[in-house]
Amino acid sequence: MAGDERIRLFCALLLPDTALDALVAWQGVALPLGGPPPGALRPVPRENLHVTLAFLGSRPAPEVPVVVEALRTAAASAAPVELRPIRYRETGSVGMIVCDDLGGAGAALAADVGERLERAGVYRREGRPWLPHVTVARFRERPSLRPGMLPEGNIRSVRCALYRSSLGPAASTNPGARYDVLESMALGGR
């Protein structure tokens, strides 16, 4: 990465295969696909499913080591995060599964990461509380879905990562963002 390059960054919990399997199965049943207009509702691909801890946005590439160190330090003292899907929610452009943060380990980690990044001068925390959720769909027009079920099982995350988000052209065969893990680490230093 060039010294003047800017990249979109976010810190997130990695989801275990069991949770990814349940979320993808739920998408296949709960999301109505193929209706007009084409591409109006897009499920988030399996490889992009995560729980965001902190979205940094566009940052200078030389800040990546600072962000990695803040995330690594916070992760070392964090407990595994246990989430339970509790409801489906839509905003203007995304559908998400909102989760209950069982035991509060996720909120504690998000707060610690945010504080460390803010002290390093690379992030400004949001004024609202952290909302544990998995974005499962993107759309141009809100479909006002009311799925009668939620993905099965709790989500137990034991790893987090720094991601790079690369936006794809809207006209491409795979529009939307591509997420690449730049570095991952275990919670609790395991």
N, CA, C and O atoms as a DFTB+ gen file, in Angstrom:
760 C
 N C O
     1  1       0.842      -1.179       0.000
     2  2       0.000       0.000       0.000
     3  2       0.884       1.237       0.000
     4  3       1.821       1.336       0.792
     5  1       0.593       2.160      -0.867
     6  2       1.364       3.397      -0.960
     7  2       1.094       4.274       0.247
     8  3       0.023       4.197       0.849
     9  1       2.074       5.118       0.607
    10  2       1.963       5.974       1.781
    11  2       0.807       6.949       1.725
    12  3       0.270       7.329       2.766
    13  1       0.407       7.369       0.512
    14  2      -0.694       8.327       0.397
    15  2      -2.020       7.659       0.058
    16  3      -3.035       8.339      -0.098
    17  1      -2.020       6.327      -0.056
    18  2      -3.245       5.597      -0.362
    19  2      -4.206       5.647       0.824
    20  3      -3.789       5.587       1.981
    21  1      -5.481       5.756       0.522
    22  2      -6.520       5.710       1.560
    23  2      -7.299       4.420       1.373
    24  3      -7.599       4.010       0.251
    25  1      -7.618       3.789       2.496
    26  2      -8.377       2.546       2.438
    27  2      -9.507       2.593       3.454
    28  3      -9.395       3.234       4.499
    29  1     -10.601       1.901       3.132
    30  2     -11.751       1.829       4.040
    31  2     -11.511       0.686       5.008
    32  3     -11.256      -0.445       4.594
    33  1     -11.594       0.984       6.301
    34  2     -11.276       0.008       7.332
    35  2     -12.421      -0.156       8.330
    36  3     -13.156       0.789       8.614
    37  1     -12.557      -1.374       8.856
    38  2     -13.428      -1.589      10.001
    39  2     -12.912      -2.770      10.807
    40  3     -12.259      -3.670      10.277
    41  1     -13.220      -2.747      12.105
    42  2     -12.883      -3.831      13.022
    43  2     -14.164      -4.610      13.285
    44  3     -15.229      -4.020      13.469
    45  1     -14.059      -5.941      13.302
    46  2     -15.272      -6.749      13.458
    47  2     -14.975      -8.086      14.112
    48  3     -13.838      -8.556      14.146
    49  1     -16.038      -8.680      14.627
    50  2     -15.971     -10.050      15.124
    51  2     -16.058     -10.992      13.931
    52  3     -16.883     -10.797      13.039
    53  1     -15.214     -12.004      13.916
    54  2     -15.321     -13.076      12.929
    55  2     -16.381     -14.058      13.421
    56  3     -16.469     -14.335      14.617
    57  1     -17.169     -14.574      12.513
    58  2     -18.237     -15.497      12.881
    59  2     -17.805     -16.935      12.605
    60  3     -17.178     -17.210      11.582
    61  1     -18.136     -17.846      13.507
    62  2     -17.770     -19.248      13.297
    63  2     -18.594     -19.866      12.165
    64  3     -19.658     -19.360      11.809
    65  1     -18.087     -20.962      11.609
    66  2     -18.770     -21.628      10.500
    67  2     -20.206     -22.014      10.837
    68  3     -21.084     -21.926       9.978
    69  1     -20.458     -22.438      12.069
    70  2     -21.831     -22.831      12.429
    71  2     -22.790     -21.648      12.307
    72  3     -23.916     -21.802      11.833
    73  1     -22.343     -20.475      12.734
    74  2     -23.182     -19.279      12.624
    75  2     -23.338     -18.862      11.166
    76  3     -24.428     -18.478      10.745
    77  1     -22.263     -18.935      10.400
    78  2     -22.344     -18.593       8.979
    79  2     -23.315     -19.528       8.259
    80  3     -24.123     -19.081       7.445
    81  1     -23.233     -20.830       8.562
    82  2     -24.158     -21.796       7.958
    83  2     -25.604     -21.440       8.286
    84  3     -26.461     -21.463       7.403
    85  1     -25.883     -21.112       9.551
    86  2     -27.247     -20.781       9.970
    87  2     -27.733     -19.495       9.296
    88  3     -28.889     -19.417       8.880
    89  1     -26.869     -18.494       9.184
    90  2     -27.260     -17.229       8.557
    91  2     -27.533     -17.410       7.065
    92  3     -28.507     -16.865       6.546
    93  1     -26.687     -18.165       6.375
    94  2     -26.890     -18.407       4.944
    95  2     -28.157     -19.227       4.711
    96  3     -28.910     -18.949       3.778
    97  1     -28.399     -20.231       5.546
    98  2     -29.639     -21.016       5.430
    99  2     -30.847     -20.119       5.651
   100  3     -31.842     -20.232       4.934
   101  1     -30.772     -19.231       6.635
   102  2     -31.878     -18.309       6.912
   103  2     -32.109     -17.384       5.711
   104  3     -33.252     -17.145       5.320
   105  1     -31.021     -16.865       5.129
   106  2     -31.169     -16.000       3.953
   107  2     -31.922     -16.719       2.835
   108  3     -32.772     -16.128       2.170
   109  1     -31.601     -18.002       2.635
   110  2     -32.229     -18.767       1.560
   111  2     -33.721     -18.960       1.746
   112  3     -34.449     -19.142       0.770
   113  1     -34.186     -18.922       2.987
   114  2     -35.604     -19.112       3.282
   115  2     -36.322     -17.782       3.470
   116  3     -37.452     -17.624       3.008
   117  1     -35.693     -16.827       4.137
   118  2     -36.375     -15.603       4.568
   119  2     -36.322     -14.461       3.562
   120  3     -37.162     -13.563       3.618
   121  1     -35.360     -14.470       2.645
   122  2     -35.215     -13.347       1.723
   123  2     -35.823     -13.684       0.370
   124  3     -35.353     -14.606      -0.296
   125  1     -36.863     -12.956      -0.057
   126  2     -37.468     -13.209      -1.367
   127  2     -36.562     -12.663      -2.468
   128  3     -36.369     -11.452      -2.575
   129  1     -36.018     -13.544      -3.270
   130  2     -35.090     -13.135      -4.317
   131  2     -35.730     -13.266      -5.689
   132  3     -36.689     -14.016      -5.871
   133  1     -35.195     -12.535      -6.646
   134  2     -35.627     -12.673      -8.026
   135  2     -36.832     -11.846      -8.407
   136  3     -37.250     -11.879      -9.564
   137  1     -37.398     -11.115      -7.488
   138  2     -38.544     -10.275      -7.818
   139  2     -38.110      -8.975      -8.469
   140  3     -36.935      -8.616      -8.390
   141  1     -39.024      -8.259      -9.112
   142  2     -38.672      -6.996      -9.746
   143  2     -38.398      -5.920      -8.706
   144  3     -38.963      -5.992      -7.615
   145  1     -37.568      -4.933      -8.984
   146  2     -36.641      -4.918     -10.117
   147  2     -35.450      -5.828      -9.849
   148  3     -35.115      -6.082      -8.692
   149  1     -34.802      -6.325     -10.913
   150  2     -33.680      -7.242     -10.725
   151  2     -32.598      -6.620      -9.842
   152  3     -32.217      -5.462     -10.015
   153  1     -32.123      -7.410      -8.905
   154  2     -31.037      -6.951      -8.042
   155  2     -31.467      -6.015      -6.940
   156  3     -30.619      -5.470      -6.235
   157  1     -32.773      -5.810      -6.767
   158  2     -33.235      -4.870      -5.749
   159  2     -32.906      -5.354      -4.343
   160  3     -32.685      -4.541      -3.446
   161  1     -32.872      -6.654      -4.143
   162  2     -32.567      -7.233      -2.833
   163  2     -31.398      -8.198      -3.029
   164  3     -31.501      -9.174      -3.771
   165  1     -30.291      -7.909      -2.355
   166  2     -29.101      -8.755      -2.481
   167  2     -28.706      -9.302      -1.119
   168  3     -28.419      -8.522      -0.210
   169  1     -28.683     -10.630      -0.948
   170  2     -28.177     -11.163       0.309
   171  2     -26.676     -10.851       0.417
   172  3     -25.961     -10.855      -0.585
   173  1     -26.223     -10.589       1.615
   174  2     -24.800     -10.376       1.845
   175  2     -24.118     -11.733       1.709
   176  3     -24.552     -12.702       2.333
   177  1     -23.054     -11.822       0.900
   178  2     -22.377     -13.110       0.728
   179  2     -21.797     -13.629       2.045
   180  3     -21.426     -12.853       2.926
   181  1     -21.728     -14.936       2.156
   182  2     -21.211     -15.608       3.355
   183  2     -19.894     -14.999       3.823
   184  3     -19.713     -14.743       5.014
   185  1     -18.973     -14.766       2.887
   186  2     -17.644     -14.256       3.251
   187  2     -17.672     -12.818       3.780
   188  3     -16.675     -12.343       4.324
   189  1     -18.786     -12.132       3.629
   190  2     -18.900     -10.748       4.116
   191  2     -19.700     -10.637       5.420
   192  3     -19.831      -9.538       5.957
   193  1     -20.229     -11.728       5.932
   194  2     -21.013     -11.675       7.163
   195  2     -20.084     -11.504       8.363
   196  3     -19.095     -12.223       8.501
   197  1     -20.409     -10.556       9.221
   198  2     -19.573     -10.224      10.389
   199  2     -20.402      -9.378      11.353
   200  3     -21.540      -9.018      11.052
   201  1     -19.830      -9.066      12.503
   202  2     -20.431      -8.132      13.463
   203  2     -19.419      -7.007      13.653
   204  3     -18.338      -7.228      14.199
   205  1     -19.765      -5.809      13.207
   206  2     -18.856      -4.675      13.280
   207  2     -18.659      -4.209      14.722
   208  3     -19.616      -4.072      15.484
   209  1     -17.401      -3.971      15.076
   210  2     -17.049      -3.376      16.366
   211  2     -16.825      -1.877      16.216
   212  3     -17.255      -1.093      17.062
   213  1     -16.149      -1.479      15.132
   214  2     -15.865      -0.060      14.869
   215  2     -15.639       0.122      13.376
   216  3     -14.820      -0.578      12.781
   217  1     -16.363       1.063      12.764
   218  2     -16.162       1.396      11.348
   219  2     -15.349       2.670      11.282
   220  3     -15.794       3.722      11.741
   221  1     -14.160       2.579      10.714
   222  2     -13.256       3.725      10.659
   223  2     -13.432       4.549       9.389
   224  3     -13.074       5.727       9.364
   225  1     -13.973       3.952       8.345
   226  2     -14.120       4.651       7.078
   227  2     -12.795       4.745       6.352
   228  3     -11.901       3.926       6.564
   229  1     -12.672       5.742       5.498
   230  2     -11.470       5.921       4.679
   231  2     -10.340       6.504       5.529
   232  3     -10.466       7.591       6.093
   233  1      -9.242       5.767       5.607
   234  2      -8.094       6.156       6.436
   235  2      -6.810       6.046       5.615
   236  3      -6.739       5.246       4.682
   237  1      -5.792       6.847       5.957
   238  2      -4.497       6.707       5.283
   239  2      -3.898       5.326       5.560
   240  3      -3.926       4.855       6.697
   241  1      -3.365       4.685       4.538
   242  2      -2.800       3.339       4.668
   243  2      -1.752       3.226       5.777
   244  3      -1.703       2.188       6.437
   245  1      -0.909       4.243       6.018
   246  2       0.084       4.098       7.084
   247  2      -0.513       3.944       8.491
   248  3       0.216       3.617       9.427
   249  1      -1.824       4.174       8.660
   250  2      -2.452       3.991       9.966
   251  2      -2.800       2.536      10.277
   252  3      -3.153       2.215      11.412
   253  1      -2.704       1.659       9.289
   254  2      -3.079       0.258       9.496
   255  2      -2.348      -0.360      10.689
   256  3      -3.010      -0.994      11.511
   257  1      -1.024      -0.219      10.837
   258  2      -0.365      -0.824      12.003
   259  2      -0.880      -0.277      13.339
   260  3      -0.938      -1.016      14.322
   261  1      -1.249       0.990      13.388
   262  2      -1.789       1.592      14.606
   263  2      -3.134       0.941      14.950
   264  3      -3.406       0.624      16.108
   265  1      -3.958       0.750      13.936
   266  2      -5.270       0.132      14.148
   267  2      -5.105      -1.324      14.570
   268  3      -5.788      -1.787      15.483
   269  1      -4.203      -2.045      13.911
   270  2      -3.957      -3.447      14.265
   271  2      -3.513      -3.556      15.716
   272  3      -3.994      -4.422      16.446
   273  1      -2.607      -2.692      16.139
   274  2      -2.101      -2.755      17.515
   275  2      -3.211      -2.461      18.526
   276  3      -3.290      -3.123      19.560
   277  1      -4.063      -1.484      18.241
   278  2      -5.177      -1.179      19.144
   279  2      -6.138      -2.357      19.234
   280  3      -6.582      -2.713      20.326
   281  1      -6.459      -2.958      18.107
   282  2      -7.372      -4.099      18.090
   283  2      -6.741      -5.296      18.785
   284  3      -7.407      -5.983      19.560
   285  1      -5.469      -5.554      18.516
   286  2      -4.779      -6.691      19.142
   287  2      -4.750      -6.539      20.662
   288  3      -4.990      -7.506      21.385
   289  1      -4.460      -5.345      21.148
   290  2      -4.389      -5.105      22.590
   291  2      -5.756      -5.291      23.240
   292  3      -5.862      -5.905      24.301
   293  1      -6.800      -4.762      22.604
   294  2      -8.153      -4.924      23.140
   295  2      -8.568      -6.394      23.116
   296  3      -9.168      -6.883      24.074
   297  1      -8.257      -7.095      22.038
   298  2      -8.637      -8.500      21.903
   299  2      -7.954      -9.369      22.952
   300  3      -8.542     -10.334      23.441
   301  1      -6.720      -9.032      23.296
   302  2      -5.951      -9.854      24.243
   303  2      -6.631      -9.963      25.602
   304  3      -6.505     -10.984      26.279
   305  1      -7.343      -8.929      26.000
   306  2      -7.987      -8.967      27.315
   307  2      -9.502      -9.208      27.224
   308  3     -10.206      -9.129      28.231
   309  1      -9.996      -9.501      26.025
   310  2     -11.442      -9.692      25.833
   311  2     -11.844     -11.143      26.049
   312  3     -11.065     -12.068      25.819
   313  1     -13.069     -11.314      26.493
   314  2     -13.658     -12.641      26.626
   315  2     -14.342     -13.014      25.315
   316  3     -14.682     -12.124      24.535
   317  1     -14.554     -14.305      25.050
   318  2     -15.362     -14.686      23.890
   319  2     -16.723     -13.982      23.948
   320  3     -17.252     -13.719      25.028
   321  1     -17.270     -13.687      22.789
   322  2     -18.526     -12.949      22.686
   323  2     -19.638     -13.915      22.296
   324  3     -19.532     -14.646      21.312
   325  1     -20.700     -13.901      23.086
   326  2     -21.863     -14.768      22.845
   327  2     -23.049     -13.876      22.479
   328  3     -23.478     -13.035      23.269
   329  1     -23.568     -14.075      21.272
   330  2     -24.694     -13.285      20.781
   331  2     -25.877     -14.210      20.490
   332  3     -25.706     -15.359      20.082
   333  1     -27.082     -13.676      20.711
   334  2     -28.298     -14.423      20.397
   335  2     -29.151     -13.571      19.456
   336  3     -29.518     -12.451      19.813
   337  1     -29.477     -14.080      18.257
   338  2     -30.370     -13.340      17.356
   339  2     -31.716     -13.096      18.032
   340  3     -32.333     -14.021      18.559
   341  1     -32.173     -11.821      18.012
   342  2     -33.450     -11.510      18.666
   343  2     -34.490     -10.881      17.742
   344  3     -35.685     -10.951      18.028
   345  1     -34.051     -10.260      16.625
   346  2     -35.056      -9.694      15.722
   347  2     -34.420      -9.305      14.395
   348  3     -33.205      -9.148      14.285
   349  1     -35.282      -9.155      13.391
   350  2     -34.881      -8.645      12.082
   351  2     -35.218      -7.161      12.046
   352  3     -36.263      -6.749      12.550
   353  1     -34.339      -6.357      11.453
   354  2     -34.555      -4.909      11.366
   355  2     -34.079      -4.404      10.010
   356  3     -33.106      -4.916       9.456
   357  1     -34.768      -3.399       9.479
   358  2     -34.355      -2.770       8.228
   359  2     -34.083      -1.293       8.446
   360  3     -34.772      -0.621       9.214
   361  1     -33.056      -0.799       7.747
   362  2     -32.819       0.634       7.640
   363  2     -33.138       0.994       6.194
   364  3     -33.776       0.205       5.496
   365  1     -32.717       2.149       5.735
   366  2     -33.005       2.555       4.362
   367  2     -32.366       1.683       3.302
   368  3     -32.879       1.611       2.185
   369  1     -31.247       1.008       3.618
   370  2     -30.554       0.247       2.583
   371  2     -30.090      -1.145       3.000
   372  3     -29.551      -1.882       2.174
   373  1     -30.289      -1.518       4.260
   374  2     -29.838      -2.843       4.697
   375  2     -30.871      -3.527       5.581
   376  3     -31.667      -2.880       6.262
   377  1     -30.833      -4.857       5.548
   378  2     -31.582      -5.684       6.477
   379  2     -30.580      -6.353       7.391
   380  3     -29.516      -6.779       6.943
   381  1     -30.912      -6.450       8.683
   382  2     -29.956      -6.996       9.638
   383  2     -30.648      -7.886      10.659
   384  3     -31.843      -7.764      10.925
   385  1     -29.856      -8.775      11.213
   386  2     -30.269      -9.566      12.356
   387  2     -29.655      -8.898      13.581
   388  3     -28.434      -8.885      13.740
   389  1     -30.496      -8.347      14.437
   390  2     -30.040      -7.703      15.669
   391  2     -29.889      -8.793      16.722
   392  3     -30.707      -9.708      16.813
   393  1     -28.836      -8.678      17.508
   394  2     -28.532      -9.709      18.506
   395  2     -28.499      -9.135      19.913
   396  3     -28.248      -7.947      20.119
   397  1     -28.756     -10.005      20.863
   398  2     -28.568      -9.700      22.275
   399  2     -27.137     -10.097      22.619
   400  3     -26.692     -11.195      22.283
   401  1     -26.430      -9.214      23.281
   402  2     -25.041      -9.449      23.686
   403  2     -25.065     -10.118      25.053
   404  3     -25.049      -9.443      26.082
   405  1     -25.102     -11.438      25.059
   406  2     -25.216     -12.197      26.305
   407  2     -23.959     -11.994      27.149
   408  3     -22.860     -12.309      26.693
   409  1     -24.096     -11.486      28.344
   410  2     -22.961     -11.267      29.222
   411  2     -22.221      -9.962      29.000
   412  3     -21.393      -9.584      29.829
   413  1     -22.493      -9.261      27.907
   414  2     -21.889      -7.949      27.678
   415  2     -20.459      -7.933      27.157
   416  3     -19.858      -6.862      27.073
   417  1     -19.894      -9.086      26.805
   418  2     -18.498      -9.115      26.335
   419  2     -18.314      -8.371      25.016
   420  3     -17.267      -7.766      24.789
   421  1     -19.320      -8.411      24.146
   422  2     -19.226      -7.712      22.866
   423  2     -19.187      -6.200      23.052
   424  3     -18.359      -5.515      22.451
   425  1     -20.090      -5.682      23.889
   426  2     -20.115      -4.241      24.156
   427  2     -18.821      -3.789      24.817
   428  3     -18.307      -2.715      24.508
   429  1     -18.291      -4.609      25.732
   430  2     -17.035      -4.264      26.400
   431  2     -15.888      -4.202      25.391
   432  3     -15.059      -3.294      25.442
   433  1     -15.845      -5.166      24.481
   434  2     -14.792      -5.165      23.459
   435  2     -14.958      -3.973      22.518
   436  3     -13.981      -3.289      22.214
   437  1     -16.179      -3.715      22.055
   438  2     -16.413      -2.578      21.158
   439  2     -15.996      -1.269      21.825
   440  3     -15.392      -0.414      21.178
   441  1     -16.312      -1.102      23.113
   442  2     -15.936       0.110      23.843
   443  2     -14.419       0.225      23.966
   444  3     -13.855       1.301      23.766
   445  1     -13.764      -0.881      24.294
   446  2     -12.310      -0.876      24.446
   447  2     -11.628      -0.554      23.119
   448  3     -10.714       0.269      23.074
   449  1     -12.065      -1.195      22.049
   450  2     -11.498      -0.921      20.723
   451  2     -11.707       0.552      20.367
   452  3     -10.777       1.223      19.921
   453  1     -12.925       1.050      20.565
   454  2     -13.221       2.450      20.247
   455  2     -12.360       3.423      21.030
   456  3     -11.846       4.391      20.470
   457  1     -12.200       3.175      22.315
   458  2     -11.373       4.056      23.150
   459  2      -9.921       4.050      22.695
   460  3      -9.291       5.104      22.606
   461  1      -9.390       2.869      22.408
   462  2      -7.993       2.767      21.973
   463  2      -7.782       3.455      20.622
   464  3      -6.788       4.157      20.431
   465  1      -8.702       3.257      19.696
   466  2      -8.587       3.886      18.383
   467  2      -8.723       5.399      18.487
   468  3      -8.035       6.142      17.787
   469  1      -9.613       5.848      19.363
   470  2      -9.801       7.284      19.546
   471  2      -8.544       7.920      20.149
   472  3      -8.112       8.984      19.707
   473  1      -7.960       7.268      21.156
   474  2      -6.718       7.782      21.753
   475  2      -5.578       7.832      20.735
   476  3      -4.706       8.699      20.805
   477  1      -5.598       6.892      19.789
   478  2      -4.565       6.866      18.744
   479  2      -4.821       7.914      17.661
   480  3      -3.976       8.126      16.791
   481  1      -5.983       8.570      17.710
   482  2      -6.291       9.632      16.759
   483  2      -6.758       9.147      15.398
   484  3      -6.667       9.882      14.415
   485  1      -7.263       7.902      15.328
   486  2      -7.679       7.354      14.036
   487  2      -9.183       7.092      13.956
   488  3      -9.664       6.542      12.965
   489  1      -9.925       7.480      14.990
   490  2     -11.342       7.129      15.057
   491  2     -12.063       8.082      15.987
   492  3     -11.484       8.589      16.947
   493  1     -13.326       8.322      15.697
   494  2     -14.201       9.062      16.602
   495  2     -15.410       8.184      16.876
   496  3     -16.148       7.813      15.963
   497  1     -15.603       7.857      18.161
   498  2     -16.719       6.984      18.525
   499  2     -18.060       7.639      18.233
   500  3     -18.211       8.858      18.298
   501  1     -19.027       6.788      17.909
   502  2     -20.382       7.262      17.663
   503  2     -21.037       7.618      18.990
   504  3     -20.663       7.079      20.032
   505  1     -21.999       8.511      18.958
   506  2     -22.690       8.915      20.172
   507  2     -23.707       7.900      20.651
   508  3     -24.134       7.953      21.804
   509  1     -24.099       6.983      19.794
   510  2     -25.101       5.987      20.173
   511  2     -24.418       4.708      20.663
   512  3     -23.263       4.449      20.326
   513  1     -25.129       3.921      21.450
   514  2     -24.543       2.668      21.944
   515  2     -24.314       1.671      20.802
   516  3     -24.985       1.714      19.770
   517  1     -23.357       0.786      21.017
   518  2     -23.046      -0.265      20.054
   519  2     -24.252      -1.168      19.880
   520  3     -24.865      -1.576      20.867
   521  1     -24.600      -1.484      18.653
   522  2     -25.727      -2.367      18.349
   523  2     -25.172      -3.632      17.691
   524  3     -24.783      -3.603      16.524
   525  1     -25.134      -4.735      18.430
   526  2     -24.630      -5.962      17.819
   527  2     -25.608      -6.475      16.766
   528  3     -26.767      -6.765      17.062
   529  1     -25.117      -6.581      15.532
   530  2     -25.977      -7.033      14.439
   531  2     -25.130      -7.600      13.304
   532  3     -23.939      -7.314      13.182
   533  1     -25.781      -8.407      12.486
   534  2     -25.179      -8.941      11.273
   535  2     -26.008      -8.427      10.106
   536  3     -27.202      -8.713      10.025
   537  1     -25.392      -7.674       9.203
   538  2     -26.096      -7.225       8.009
   539  2     -26.232      -8.426       7.082
   540  3     -25.234      -9.032       6.692
   541  1     -27.468      -8.769       6.730
   542  2     -27.739      -9.974       5.944
   543  2     -28.256      -9.672       4.539
   544  3     -28.282     -10.559       3.686
   545  1     -28.669      -8.420       4.290
   546  2     -29.189      -8.062       2.965
   547  2     -28.965      -6.583       2.706
   548  3     -28.925      -5.765       3.625
   549  1     -28.820      -6.270       1.437
   550  2     -28.732      -4.873       0.988
   551  2     -29.809      -4.678      -0.079
   552  3     -30.143      -5.608      -0.813
   553  1     -30.346      -3.465      -0.156
   554  2     -31.394      -3.193      -1.129
   555  2     -31.414      -1.716      -1.484
   556  3     -30.888      -0.870      -0.760
   557  1     -32.044      -1.430      -2.634
   558  2     -32.209      -0.036      -3.078
   559  2     -33.468       0.571      -2.485
   560  3     -33.502       1.751      -2.135
   561  1     -34.500      -0.252      -2.379
   562  2     -35.757       0.195      -1.784
   563  2     -36.110      -0.754      -0.652
   564  3     -36.025      -1.974      -0.796
   565  1     -36.501      -0.186       0.464
   566  2     -36.825      -0.998       1.638
   567  2     -37.957      -1.966       1.299
   568  3     -39.041      -1.538       0.904
   569  1     -37.706      -3.288       1.455
   570  2     -38.749      -4.256       1.125
   571  2     -39.772      -4.476       2.229
   572  3     -40.795      -5.120       1.996
   573  1     -39.521      -3.955       3.426
   574  2     -40.415      -4.136       4.574
   575  2     -40.726      -5.609       4.820
   576  3     -41.883      -6.014       4.933
   577  1     -39.650      -6.396       4.899
   578  2     -39.806      -7.829       5.156
   579  2     -40.224      -8.059       6.597
   580  3     -39.894      -7.278       7.490
   581  1     -40.936      -9.116       6.801
   582  2     -41.327      -9.542       8.145
   583  2     -41.097     -11.049       8.259
   584  3     -42.046     -11.831       8.319
   585  1     -39.814     -11.444       8.288
   586  2     -39.554     -12.885       8.377
   587  2     -40.142     -13.455       9.658
   588  3     -40.035     -12.853      10.727
   589  1     -40.749     -14.594       9.541
   590  2     -41.404     -15.213      10.688
   591  2     -40.458     -15.994      11.573
   592  3     -40.868     -16.550      12.591
   593  1     -39.196     -16.038      11.191
   594  2     -38.236     -16.803      11.972
   595  2     -36.897     -16.083      11.975
   596  3     -36.680     -15.148      11.204
   597  1     -36.018     -16.520      12.834
   598  2     -34.661     -15.985      12.909
   599  2     -33.681     -17.132      12.701
   600  3     -34.055     -18.299      12.822
   601  1     -32.418     -16.805      12.386
   602  2     -31.424     -17.874      12.297
   603  2     -31.359     -18.631      13.618
   604  3     -31.513     -18.042      14.688
   605  1     -31.132     -19.935      13.535
   606  2     -31.113     -20.770      14.732
   607  2     -29.761     -20.724      15.420
   608  3     -28.719     -20.625      14.772
   609  1     -29.793     -20.799      16.738
   610  2     -28.580     -20.933      17.536
   611  2     -27.927     -19.617      17.883
   612  3     -28.124     -18.603      17.214
   613  1     -27.145     -19.656      18.948
   614  2     -26.355     -18.498      19.355
   615  2     -25.101     -18.402      18.499
   616  3     -24.698     -19.365      17.848
   617  1     -24.497     -17.229      18.513
   618  2     -23.263     -16.966      17.779
   619  2     -22.163     -16.756      18.811
   620  3     -22.213     -15.804      19.590
   621  1     -21.171     -17.642      18.820
   622  2     -20.058     -17.514      19.767
   623  2     -18.802     -17.169      18.984
   624  3     -18.255     -18.000      18.260
   625  1     -18.360     -15.938      19.141
   626  2     -17.172     -15.475      18.422
   627  2     -15.968     -15.483      19.351
   628  3     -16.029     -14.988      20.477
   629  1     -14.876     -16.050      18.862
   630  2     -13.641     -16.103      19.641
   631  2     -12.492     -15.395      18.925
   632  3     -11.347     -15.445      19.373
   633  1     -12.812     -14.729      17.799
   634  2     -11.783     -14.015      17.030
   635  2     -12.347     -12.699      16.511
   636  3     -13.551     -12.562      16.295
   637  1     -11.464     -11.750      16.318
   638  2     -11.840     -10.492      15.681
   639  2     -10.808     -10.185      14.599
   640  3      -9.775     -10.848      14.513
   641  1     -11.092      -9.178      13.776
   642  2     -10.212      -8.882      12.650
   643  2     -10.317      -7.429      12.240
   644  3     -11.308      -6.750      12.509
   645  1      -9.263      -6.973      11.582
   646  2      -9.290      -5.702      10.872
   647  2      -9.564      -6.032       9.413
   648  3      -8.853      -6.825       8.796
   649  1     -10.608      -5.411       8.874
   650  2     -11.014      -5.637       7.493
   651  2     -10.725      -4.412       6.638
   652  3     -10.741      -3.276       7.111
   653  1     -10.460      -4.680       5.366
   654  2     -10.411      -3.652       4.328
   655  2     -11.678      -3.832       3.500
   656  3     -11.998      -4.942       3.077
   657  1     -12.392      -2.741       3.274
   658  2     -13.607      -2.754       2.466
   659  2     -13.301      -2.074       1.139
   660  3     -12.914      -0.906       1.106
   661  1     -13.478      -2.812       0.043
   662  2     -13.261      -2.269      -1.297
   663  2     -14.595      -2.229      -2.009
   664  3     -15.259      -3.255      -2.159
   665  1     -14.986      -1.049      -2.445
   666  2     -16.264      -0.901      -3.121
   667  2     -16.137      -1.301      -4.579
   668  3     -15.209      -0.880      -5.270
   669  1     -17.091      -2.131      -5.049
   670  2     -17.111      -2.542      -6.449
   671  2     -18.033      -1.644      -7.243
   672  3     -18.922      -1.010      -6.675
   673  1     -17.833      -1.579      -8.551
   674  2     -18.721      -0.755      -9.383
   675  2     -20.138      -1.319      -9.386
   676  3     -20.339      -2.533      -9.413
   677  1     -21.104      -0.425      -9.357
   678  2     -22.514      -0.833      -9.302
   679  2     -22.922      -1.650     -10.515
   680  3     -23.840      -2.466     -10.424
   681  1     -22.259      -1.450     -11.654
   682  2     -22.629      -2.149     -12.882
   683  2     -21.962      -3.517     -13.001
   684  3     -22.235      -4.251     -13.950
   685  1     -21.104      -3.866     -12.068
   686  2     -20.386      -5.139     -12.180
   687  2     -21.314      -6.311     -11.884
   688  3     -22.434      -6.126     -11.407
   689  1     -20.834      -7.519     -12.174
   690  2     -21.631      -8.715     -11.899
   691  2     -21.714      -8.984     -10.403
   692  3     -22.582      -9.732      -9.954
   693  1     -20.819      -8.379      -9.630
   694  2     -20.833      -8.534      -8.173
   695  2     -20.753      -7.144      -7.529
   696  3     -19.724      -6.775      -6.963
   697  1     -21.868      -6.363      -7.620
   698  2     -21.830      -5.018      -7.050
   699  2     -21.753      -5.065      -5.529
   700  3     -22.069      -6.081      -4.910
   701  1     -21.343      -3.985      -4.955
   702  2     -21.248      -3.923      -3.505
   703  2     -19.804      -4.007      -3.068
   704  3     -18.884      -3.918      -3.880
   705  1     -19.621      -4.179      -1.787
   706  2     -18.282      -4.168      -1.214
   707  2     -17.694      -5.573      -1.144
   708  3     -18.408      -6.572      -1.058
   709  1     -16.381      -5.606      -1.184
   710  2     -15.628      -6.837      -0.938
   711  2     -14.837      -6.599       0.333
   712  3     -14.170      -5.574       0.470
   713  1     -14.905      -7.542       1.262
   714  2     -14.212      -7.397       2.535
   715  2     -13.045      -8.377       2.593
   716  3     -13.207      -9.574       2.355
   717  1     -11.873      -7.851       2.911
   718  2     -10.674      -8.668       3.048
   719  2     -10.125      -8.507       4.453
   720  3      -9.965      -7.387       4.939
   721  1      -9.836      -9.623       5.105
   722  2      -9.217      -9.596       6.430
   723  2      -7.761      -9.219       6.268
   724  3      -7.008      -9.914       5.585
   725  1      -7.356      -8.121       6.891
   726  2      -5.943      -7.716       6.869
   727  2      -5.173      -8.424       7.960
   728  3      -4.029      -8.830       7.758
   729  1      -5.798      -8.575       9.119
   730  2      -5.182      -9.305      10.228
   731  2      -6.277      -9.723      11.197
   732  3      -7.216      -8.971      11.458
   733  1      -6.139     -10.942      11.729
   734  2      -7.105     -11.409      12.724
   735  2      -6.361     -11.842      13.979
   736  3      -5.170     -12.153      13.948
   737  1      -7.099     -11.852      15.081
   738  2      -6.512     -12.253      16.347
   739  2      -7.563     -12.885      17.248
   740  3      -8.757     -12.612      17.130
   741  1      -7.090     -13.734      18.146
   742  2      -7.990     -14.429      19.078
   743  2      -8.376     -13.523      20.220
   744  3      -7.584     -12.695      20.670
   745  1      -9.602     -13.686      20.687
   746  2     -10.033     -12.980      21.891
   747  2      -9.426     -13.688      23.103
   748  3      -9.397     -14.918      23.154
   749  1      -8.956     -12.937      24.046
   750  2      -8.340     -13.519      25.225
   751  2      -6.930     -14.006      24.997
   752  3      -6.370     -14.693      25.852
   753  1      -6.335     -13.665      23.852
   754  2      -4.958     -14.030      23.566
   755  2      -4.734     -15.509      23.344
   756  3      -3.600     -15.979      23.438
   757  1      -5.799     -16.264      23.047
   758  2      -5.644     -17.713      22.832
   759  2      -5.048     -17.996      21.487
   760  3      -4.845     -19.158      21.135
